[in-house]
Amino acid sequence: MSSFFLIFSFILGTLIGSFLNVVALRYNTGMTLNGRSKCFSCGKNLTWHELIPVFSFLFQKGKCKKCKGKISWQYPTIEIIAGILFAMIFFVFPPTTIEASFNTLFYIFITCLLLIITIYDVKHKIIPDPLVYTFSAIALAKLFIAPDLSFAMPSVLAILSGPILALPFALMFLFSKGTWMGLGDAKLVLGIGWVLGFFMGISAIVLAFWIGALVSVTWMYIVFRKMKSRYEIPFGPYLILGMYLVLLFGIQVIDLRPFFDYIFF
């Protein structure tokens, strides 16, 4: 794949990431996607050159031109992350044929859903049901589509991967009454299991716990060590990060296939 196409993919990702920021911030607020973007501090309508992904934030030094109110780092961060993910998806799953293009579009679409979920979970500490149900439903439906886009009957393990991986999270939610883990995380793992499969899904979950523990402990030590009140840390973004590390880079920290082969075969 040419460098030009990867650069184009990155730029496309930043543009869509900018839109996803708007969707996540307006979701469940009563606001629609109609109307122009505004400064949250003074209500000024933003011009086109104030909406250029990443560059507008840098040129304006992270401040509104009119009121000098600070612009959240969330905007350029999500735009850059979306750009990187889009470029990586087009690189790992290149749309070289019609069949391959379907695969690419599938990963692009669920990436958009997962980025909105990430933003919303970080901001509100909850994963919206409509978004996570859509993600899981699409992931399940994908199992029944063969590489040549014909109908395919998936294996029993492929179908059960989502429920099996989600079950421990659901039990942690029930036993702790929501203090250890949110039910939204279990619903998210359901879709991740169907996207990655059982074995790769386990690796994604392990990576999520490792990264989540490292980041959370460091963050609490640096920022919240003087705070006496409880601070809720969303786990959904770490699960999504673990999924992409396995999906795009093939990182697999635990491979139980030899064990299963020994037991059952």
Residue frames as qw, qx, qy, qz and C-alpha x, y, z in Angstrom:
[[0.000, 0.888, 0.459, 0.000, 0.00, 0.00, 0.00],
 [0.423, 0.542, -0.018, 0.726, 1.35, 3.43, -0.97],
 [0.297, -0.224, -0.435, 0.820, 2.36, 6.07, 1.55],
 [0.200, -0.142, -0.197, -0.949, -0.08, 8.48, -0.13],
 [0.580, -0.373, -0.598, -0.409, -3.00, 6.17, 0.61],
 [0.562, -0.358, -0.608, 0.431, -1.96, 5.78, 4.24],
 [0.133, -0.089, -0.176, 0.971, -1.68, 9.56, 4.61],
 [0.389, -0.241, -0.396, -0.796, -5.11, 9.93, 3.03],
 [0.616, -0.385, -0.685, -0.047, -6.45, 7.32, 5.48],
 [0.399, -0.263, -0.485, 0.732, -4.98, 9.23, 8.41],
 [0.092, -0.025, -0.045, -0.994, -6.51, 12.52, 7.23],
 [0.525, -0.313, -0.570, -0.548, -9.87, 10.80, 6.70],
 [0.579, -0.355, -0.682, 0.273, -9.64, 9.41, 10.22],
 [0.211, -0.170, -0.333, 0.903, -8.98, 12.83, 11.75],
 [0.299, -0.147, -0.273, -0.902, -11.98, 14.30, 9.91],
 [0.642, -0.353, -0.611, -0.300, -14.27, 11.51, 11.08],
 [0.509, -0.234, -0.603, 0.567, -12.72, 11.71, 14.56],
 [0.027, -0.041, 0.130, -0.990, -13.71, 15.38, 14.71],
 [0.556, -0.246, -0.387, -0.693, -17.30, 14.39, 13.91],
 [0.671, -0.265, -0.687, 0.088, -17.22, 11.58, 16.48],
 [0.241, -0.046, -0.470, 0.848, -16.21, 14.12, 19.13],
 [0.349, -0.115, -0.063, -0.928, -19.39, 16.06, 18.36],
 [0.685, -0.216, -0.587, -0.373, -21.54, 12.92, 18.43],
 [0.579, -0.184, -0.685, 0.402, -20.13, 11.80, 21.79],
 [0.111, -0.043, -0.360, 0.925, -20.46, 15.23, 23.40],
 [0.444, -0.065, -0.115, -0.886, -24.05, 15.72, 22.21],
 [0.511, -0.141, -0.827, -0.185, -25.19, 12.15, 22.88],
 [0.449, -0.526, -0.701, 0.174, -27.97, 11.96, 25.51],
 [0.199, -0.226, -0.249, 0.920, -27.91, 15.74, 26.02],
 [0.311, 0.724, 0.518, -0.332, -31.01, 16.53, 24.01],
 [0.111, 0.706, -0.332, -0.615, -28.89, 18.25, 21.39],
 [0.865, 0.431, 0.254, -0.021, -29.09, 17.12, 17.79],
 [0.655, -0.135, 0.375, 0.642, -26.32, 16.88, 15.23],
 [0.320, 0.769, 0.371, 0.411, -27.91, 19.71, 13.27],
 [0.186, -0.982, -0.012, -0.002, -26.51, 23.19, 13.54],
 [0.499, 0.678, -0.393, 0.371, -23.03, 24.59, 13.56],
 [0.726, -0.226, -0.445, 0.473, -20.39, 23.81, 16.14],
 [0.155, -0.903, -0.009, -0.401, -20.02, 26.38, 18.88],
 [0.260, 0.379, -0.638, 0.618, -17.61, 27.32, 21.62],
 [0.533, -0.483, -0.693, 0.053, -18.92, 25.82, 24.86],
 [0.359, -0.314, -0.380, 0.792, -17.72, 28.84, 26.83],
 [0.084, 0.360, 0.045, -0.928, -19.14, 31.81, 24.87],
 [0.572, 0.516, 0.590, -0.242, -21.42, 30.18, 22.30],
 [0.183, 0.670, -0.378, -0.612, -19.55, 31.62, 19.30],
 [0.901, 0.388, 0.159, -0.111, -20.24, 29.83, 16.02],
 [0.546, -0.459, 0.531, 0.457, -17.02, 28.28, 14.77],
 [0.505, 0.695, -0.276, -0.431, -15.83, 29.03, 11.25],
 [0.954, 0.265, -0.135, -0.020, -14.48, 26.38, 8.89],
 [0.515, 0.565, -0.499, 0.409, -10.86, 27.25, 9.63],
 [0.343, -0.506, 0.562, -0.556, -11.54, 26.78, 13.34],
 [0.894, -0.057, 0.280, -0.345, -12.71, 23.22, 12.69],
 [0.643, 0.527, -0.555, -0.016, -9.68, 21.82, 10.90],
 [0.924, -0.353, -0.140, 0.032, -8.75, 18.66, 12.82],
 [0.794, -0.252, -0.081, 0.547, -5.66, 19.00, 15.05],
 [0.440, 0.283, 0.088, 0.847, -4.29, 22.09, 13.25],
 [0.220, -0.747, -0.231, -0.583, -7.02, 24.47, 14.45],
 [0.730, -0.654, -0.177, 0.089, -6.30, 23.48, 18.04],
 [0.724, -0.150, 0.018, 0.673, -2.57, 24.07, 17.56],
 [0.267, 0.471, 0.199, 0.817, -2.95, 27.36, 15.71],
 [0.366, -0.742, -0.178, -0.533, -5.35, 28.70, 18.34],
 [0.180, 0.385, -0.706, 0.567, -3.08, 27.42, 21.12],
 [0.300, -0.293, -0.890, 0.178, -5.96, 25.49, 22.63],
 [0.026, 0.427, 0.450, -0.784, -8.11, 28.57, 23.19],
 [0.317, 0.753, 0.573, 0.063, -11.22, 30.13, 21.70],
 [0.391, 0.328, 0.160, 0.845, -10.39, 33.15, 19.54],
 [0.215, -0.707, -0.264, -0.620, -13.20, 35.21, 21.04],
 [0.622, -0.729, -0.021, -0.286, -13.39, 34.44, 24.77],
 [0.209, 0.620, -0.705, 0.271, -9.97, 32.79, 25.19],
 [0.817, -0.298, 0.335, -0.363, -11.68, 29.89, 26.94],
 [0.215, -0.430, 0.863, 0.155, -9.67, 26.69, 26.97],
 [0.796, 0.230, -0.341, -0.445, -10.49, 24.03, 24.39],
 [0.845, -0.330, 0.402, -0.121, -10.37, 20.48, 25.72],
 [0.056, -0.530, 0.798, 0.281, -7.41, 18.32, 24.71],
 [0.652, 0.193, 0.714, -0.168, -10.02, 15.67, 23.98],
 [0.613, 0.717, 0.068, -0.327, -10.60, 17.11, 20.52],
 [0.372, 0.707, -0.581, -0.154, -7.10, 16.75, 19.02],
 [0.343, -0.339, 0.865, -0.140, -6.46, 13.55, 20.99],
 [0.695, 0.303, 0.608, -0.235, -9.48, 11.73, 19.53],
 [0.582, 0.759, -0.118, -0.267, -8.75, 13.13, 16.07],
 [0.126, 0.655, -0.742, -0.066, -5.19, 11.81, 16.15],
 [0.469, -0.121, 0.855, -0.187, -6.25, 8.44, 17.58],
 [0.723, 0.501, 0.373, -0.295, -8.93, 8.11, 14.90],
 [0.454, 0.777, -0.376, -0.220, -6.38, 9.00, 12.22],
 [0.090, -0.500, 0.861, -0.019, -3.91, 6.39, 13.46],
 [0.585, 0.100, 0.765, -0.252, -6.59, 3.69, 13.73],
 [0.694, 0.634, 0.123, -0.318, -7.92, 4.41, 10.26],
 [0.326, 0.727, -0.586, -0.149, -4.42, 4.26, 8.76],
 [0.254, -0.333, 0.900, -0.126, -3.66, 1.01, 10.61],
 [0.687, 0.288, 0.585, -0.321, -6.96, -0.58, 9.57],
 [0.652, 0.706, -0.105, -0.256, -6.37, 0.29, 5.92],
 [0.149, 0.660, -0.736, -0.036, -2.84, -1.09, 6.23],
 [0.325, -0.179, 0.907, -0.201, -3.73, -4.37, 7.99],
 [0.481, 0.435, 0.753, -0.112, -7.05, -4.89, 6.18],
 [0.002, 0.331, -0.369, -0.868, -6.47, -3.23, 2.77],
 [0.635, 0.481, 0.394, -0.458, -9.53, -2.88, 0.51],
 [0.126, -0.375, 0.727, 0.561, -7.90, -4.63, -2.42],
 [0.126, -0.218, -0.862, -0.439, -11.07, -6.44, -3.57],
 [0.489, -0.448, -0.251, -0.706, -14.81, -6.09, -3.04],
 [0.798, -0.378, -0.468, 0.029, -14.70, -8.82, -0.41],
 [0.574, -0.084, -0.354, 0.733, -11.73, -7.25, 1.35],
 [0.051, -0.367, -0.036, -0.928, -13.39, -3.82, 1.18],
 [0.649, -0.535, -0.373, -0.393, -16.34, -5.20, 3.16],
 [0.765, -0.301, -0.394, 0.411, -13.91, -6.33, 5.84],
 [0.342, 0.149, -0.140, 0.917, -12.27, -2.91, 5.90],
 [0.306, -0.472, -0.189, -0.805, -15.61, -1.12, 6.21],
 [0.739, -0.483, -0.465, -0.064, -16.63, -3.45, 9.04],
 [0.648, -0.255, -0.327, 0.639, -13.57, -2.50, 11.11],
 [0.117, 0.268, 0.035, 0.956, -13.95, 1.19, 10.23],
 [0.470, -0.542, -0.349, -0.602, -17.57, 1.18, 11.36],
 [0.751, -0.514, -0.394, 0.125, -16.98, -0.57, 14.67],
 [0.520, 0.006, -0.214, 0.827, -14.00, 1.74, 15.26],
 [0.133, -0.446, -0.125, -0.876, -16.35, 4.72, 15.01],
 [0.686, -0.552, -0.360, -0.307, -18.71, 3.10, 17.52],
 [0.788, -0.303, -0.341, 0.413, -15.88, 2.22, 19.90],
 [0.332, 0.214, -0.129, 0.910, -14.39, 5.72, 19.79],
 [0.380, -0.541, -0.164, -0.733, -17.76, 7.23, 20.74],
 [0.815, -0.456, -0.356, -0.029, -18.06, 4.66, 23.54],
 [0.668, -0.029, -0.299, 0.680, -14.55, 5.55, 24.73],
 [0.051, 0.379, -0.048, 0.923, -15.26, 9.29, 24.84],
 [0.578, -0.525, -0.231, -0.580, -18.59, 8.79, 26.59],
 [0.842, -0.335, -0.390, 0.162, -17.20, 6.30, 29.12],
 [0.514, 0.079, -0.280, 0.807, -14.28, 8.57, 30.02],
 [0.101, -0.368, -0.008, -0.924, -16.58, 11.57, 30.41],
 [0.636, -0.361, -0.049, -0.680, -19.61, 9.98, 32.09],
 [0.176, -0.310, 0.893, -0.274, -18.24, 6.67, 33.46],
 [0.679, 0.253, 0.593, -0.352, -20.94, 4.70, 31.69],
 [0.116, -0.104, 0.788, 0.596, -21.25, 2.84, 28.39],
 [0.552, 0.221, 0.048, -0.803, -24.49, 3.68, 26.51],
 [0.650, 0.108, 0.741, -0.133, -26.61, 0.60, 25.81],
 [0.691, 0.668, 0.153, -0.231, -27.65, 1.54, 22.24],
 [0.284, 0.795, -0.522, -0.118, -24.02, 1.92, 21.16],
 [0.238, -0.414, 0.876, -0.064, -22.67, -1.24, 22.80],
 [0.702, 0.259, 0.618, -0.241, -25.67, -3.30, 21.65],
 [0.624, 0.742, -0.092, -0.229, -25.11, -2.09, 18.09],
 [0.084, 0.688, -0.719, -0.041, -21.44, -3.02, 18.33],
 [0.450, -0.173, 0.862, -0.158, -22.22, -6.50, 19.66],
 [0.731, 0.456, 0.410, -0.299, -24.99, -7.12, 17.12],
 [0.528, 0.766, -0.313, -0.189, -22.74, -6.18, 14.19],
 [0.080, -0.561, 0.823, -0.038, -19.89, -8.31, 15.57],
 [0.603, 0.052, 0.764, -0.223, -22.23, -11.30, 15.90],
 [0.710, 0.619, 0.171, -0.289, -23.67, -10.81, 12.41],
 [0.265, 0.760, -0.563, -0.190, -20.15, -10.70, 10.96],
 [0.434, -0.304, 0.846, -0.053, -19.59, -14.29, 12.14],
 [0.682, 0.365, 0.617, -0.143, -22.18, -15.50, 9.64],
 [0.523, 0.823, -0.104, -0.196, -20.49, -13.85, 6.65],
 [0.889, -0.027, 0.247, 0.384, -17.80, -15.84, 4.85],
 [0.353, -0.468, 0.296, 0.755, -14.72, -14.19, 3.28],
 [0.149, 0.165, 0.666, 0.712, -16.46, -14.37, -0.12],
 [0.309, -0.002, 0.119, -0.944, -19.50, -12.58, 1.42],
 [0.593, -0.196, -0.667, -0.407, -21.68, -15.68, 1.28],
 [0.707, -0.545, 0.109, -0.438, -23.54, -17.09, 4.27],
 [0.502, 0.297, -0.768, 0.264, -21.39, -19.16, 6.61],
 [0.765, -0.571, -0.231, -0.187, -22.24, -21.10, 9.74],
 [0.057, 0.717, -0.579, 0.384, -19.68, -20.22, 12.40],
 [0.522, 0.021, -0.817, 0.245, -18.28, -22.74, 14.84],
 [0.569, -0.679, -0.463, -0.039, -19.84, -23.24, 18.23],
 [0.593, -0.367, -0.197, 0.689, -16.75, -21.76, 19.90],
 [0.195, 0.235, 0.209, 0.929, -16.96, -18.65, 17.70],
 [0.362, -0.619, -0.422, -0.554, -20.58, -18.07, 18.76],
 [0.692, -0.624, -0.349, 0.101, -19.91, -18.81, 22.43],
 [0.573, 0.151, -0.211, 0.778, -16.72, -16.71, 22.59],
 [0.109, -0.540, -0.014, -0.835, -18.63, -13.53, 23.37],
 [0.703, -0.571, -0.166, -0.389, -20.85, -14.94, 26.16],
 [0.872, -0.205, -0.294, 0.334, -18.00, -16.97, 27.72],
 [0.465, 0.206, -0.195, 0.839, -15.65, -13.98, 27.91],
 [0.227, -0.531, -0.053, -0.815, -18.41, -11.64, 29.10],
 [0.724, -0.471, -0.489, -0.125, -19.65, -13.98, 31.86],
 [0.605, -0.229, -0.423, 0.634, -16.87, -13.22, 34.42],
 [0.075, 0.178, -0.036, 0.980, -17.48, -9.49, 34.00],
 [0.520, -0.446, -0.372, -0.627, -21.22, -9.96, 34.48],
 [0.743, -0.401, -0.513, 0.157, -20.59, -12.04, 37.62],
 [0.427, -0.050, -0.304, 0.850, -18.22, -9.39, 39.02],
 [0.199, -0.330, -0.139, -0.912, -20.95, -6.82, 38.45],
 [0.674, -0.451, -0.449, -0.376, -23.57, -8.95, 40.20],
 [0.733, -0.302, -0.479, 0.376, -21.44, -10.01, 43.18],
 [0.370, -0.105, -0.222, 0.896, -20.09, -6.50, 43.80],
 [0.111, 0.805, 0.540, -0.220, -23.38, -4.78, 42.98],
 [0.420, 0.848, 0.161, 0.279, -21.57, -2.64, 40.44],
 [0.347, -0.902, 0.212, 0.143, -18.66, -1.54, 42.63],
 [0.635, -0.324, 0.558, 0.425, -15.99, -3.70, 40.95],
 [0.195, -0.002, 0.697, 0.689, -17.15, -3.59, 37.37],
 [0.463, 0.326, 0.097, -0.818, -19.95, -1.96, 35.41],
 [0.715, 0.299, 0.623, -0.104, -22.41, -4.09, 33.45],
 [0.503, 0.819, -0.102, -0.257, -21.51, -2.06, 30.37],
 [0.067, -0.641, 0.747, 0.164, -18.05, -3.63, 30.43],
 [0.546, 0.034, 0.836, -0.046, -19.60, -7.10, 30.21],
 [0.621, 0.678, 0.337, -0.201, -21.68, -6.00, 27.22],
 [0.242, 0.849, -0.405, -0.237, -18.57, -4.54, 25.60],
 [0.285, -0.415, 0.859, 0.094, -16.60, -7.77, 26.11],
 [0.702, 0.343, 0.598, -0.181, -19.48, -9.66, 24.49],
 [0.591, 0.795, 0.000, -0.136, -18.79, -7.84, 21.22],
 [0.004, -0.770, 0.632, 0.091, -15.01, -8.01, 21.61],
 [0.576, -0.170, 0.799, -0.029, -15.24, -11.79, 21.99],
 [0.718, 0.529, 0.447, -0.074, -17.20, -12.04, 18.75],
 [0.365, 0.891, -0.240, -0.121, -14.75, -9.77, 16.92],
 [0.008, 0.702, -0.712, 0.027, -11.55, -11.48, 18.09],
 [0.807, 0.025, -0.584, -0.090, -12.65, -14.98, 18.96],
 [0.798, -0.582, -0.159, -0.019, -12.06, -16.83, 22.22],
 [0.815, -0.161, -0.072, 0.551, -8.27, -17.10, 22.34],
 [0.336, 0.382, 0.047, 0.860, -7.43, -13.65, 21.00],
 [0.375, -0.743, -0.232, -0.503, -10.20, -12.23, 23.17],
 [0.784, -0.541, -0.191, 0.236, -8.50, -13.58, 26.29],
 [0.615, 0.050, -0.003, 0.787, -5.27, -11.86, 25.27],
 [0.010, 0.605, 0.192, 0.772, -7.13, -8.57, 24.76],
 [0.597, -0.730, -0.230, -0.240, -8.68, -8.82, 28.24],
 [0.797, -0.348, -0.123, 0.478, -5.36, -9.65, 29.90],
 [0.427, 0.275, 0.078, 0.858, -3.71, -6.71, 28.14],
 [0.233, -0.720, -0.250, -0.604, -6.57, -4.47, 29.26],
 [0.716, -0.671, -0.188, 0.042, -6.09, -5.44, 32.90],
 [0.732, -0.140, -0.029, 0.666, -2.32, -5.02, 32.74],
 [0.253, 0.399, 0.154, 0.868, -2.45, -1.62, 31.03],
 [0.387, -0.737, -0.304, -0.464, -5.40, -0.47, 33.12],
 [0.749, -0.575, -0.211, 0.253, -3.65, -1.39, 36.36],
 [0.617, -0.024, 0.022, 0.787, -0.39, 0.32, 35.34],
 [0.077, 0.495, 0.226, 0.835, -2.03, 3.52, 34.12],
 [0.497, -0.724, -0.345, -0.330, -4.53, 3.70, 36.98],
 [0.736, -0.499, -0.205, 0.409, -1.94, 3.23, 39.73],
 [0.480, 0.071, 0.079, 0.871, 0.37, 5.79, 38.13],
 [0.088, -0.584, -0.323, -0.740, -2.46, 8.26, 37.56],
 [0.590, -0.725, -0.331, -0.129, -3.80, 7.93, 41.10],
 [0.707, -0.349, -0.151, 0.596, -0.33, 8.35, 42.59],
 [0.352, 0.149, 0.145, 0.913, 0.44, 11.48, 40.58],
 [0.176, -0.422, -0.289, -0.841, -2.95, 13.20, 40.51],
 [0.629, -0.524, -0.294, -0.494, -5.18, 11.74, 43.20],
 [0.602, -0.025, -0.670, 0.434, -2.84, 10.76, 46.04],
 [0.041, 0.035, -0.427, 0.903, -4.01, 13.77, 48.08],
 [0.545, -0.199, -0.246, -0.777, -7.69, 13.16, 47.41],
 [0.275, -0.109, 0.844, -0.448, -9.66, 11.31, 50.07],
 [0.719, 0.298, 0.228, -0.585, -12.78, 10.75, 47.99],
 [0.700, 0.093, 0.684, 0.184, -13.26, 7.76, 45.73],
 [0.273, 0.585, -0.375, -0.665, -12.48, 8.13, 42.07],
 [0.831, 0.267, 0.469, -0.133, -14.14, 5.89, 39.51],
 [0.087, -0.505, 0.653, 0.558, -11.89, 4.74, 36.67],
 [0.808, 0.388, 0.023, -0.443, -13.62, 3.64, 33.45],
 [0.586, -0.285, 0.729, 0.209, -12.42, 0.25, 32.24],
 [0.720, 0.588, 0.351, -0.108, -14.07, 0.29, 28.83],
 [0.347, 0.876, -0.314, -0.122, -11.28, 2.26, 27.09],
 [0.273, -0.556, 0.783, 0.047, -8.69, -0.27, 28.30],
 [0.705, 0.186, 0.681, -0.066, -10.75, -3.16, 26.94],
 [0.609, 0.778, 0.115, -0.104, -10.97, -1.37, 23.59],
 [0.065, 0.829, -0.546, -0.097, -7.24, -0.66, 23.63],
 [0.517, -0.285, 0.807, 0.010, -6.51, -4.33, 24.36],
 [0.741, 0.465, 0.473, -0.105, -8.74, -5.33, 21.46],
 [0.492, 0.858, -0.129, -0.071, -6.86, -3.13, 18.99],
 [0.197, -0.698, 0.685, 0.070, -3.45, -4.24, 20.21],
 [0.607, -0.025, 0.794, 0.025, -4.44, -7.82, 19.43],
 [0.646, 0.642, 0.394, -0.124, -6.37, -7.04, 16.24],
 [0.411, 0.900, -0.139, -0.037, -3.85, -4.73, 14.57],
 [0.051, 0.761, -0.641, 0.084, -0.52, -5.86, 15.99],
 [0.836, 0.073, -0.537, -0.083, -1.19, -9.52, 16.68],
 [0.036, -0.472, 0.686, -0.552, -0.09, -9.17, 20.30],
 [0.833, -0.277, -0.379, -0.294, -1.00, -12.35, 22.12],
 [0.141, -0.608, 0.634, -0.456, 0.07, -12.72, 25.73],
 [0.542, -0.115, 0.772, -0.312, -1.84, -15.92, 26.44],
 [0.566, 0.254, -0.587, -0.520, -2.41, -18.73, 23.96],
 [0.607, -0.175, 0.660, -0.407, -4.52, -21.55, 25.38],
 [0.784, 0.364, -0.274, -0.421, -4.90, -23.40, 22.11],
 [0.409, 0.356, -0.835, 0.093, -2.17, -25.98, 22.86],
 [0.252, -0.089, 0.773, -0.575, -3.91, -26.72, 26.17],
 [0.714, 0.258, 0.221, -0.612, -7.28, -27.19, 24.50],
 [0.666, 0.431, -0.549, -0.262, -5.73, -29.33, 21.78],
 [0.170, 0.292, -0.898, 0.281, -4.14, -31.54, 24.44],
 [0.405, 0.038, 0.664, -0.627, -7.36, -31.90, 26.44],
 [0.696, 0.386, 0.284, -0.535, -9.85, -32.44, 23.63],
 [0.746, 0.566, -0.274, -0.219, -7.77, -33.86, 20.81]]
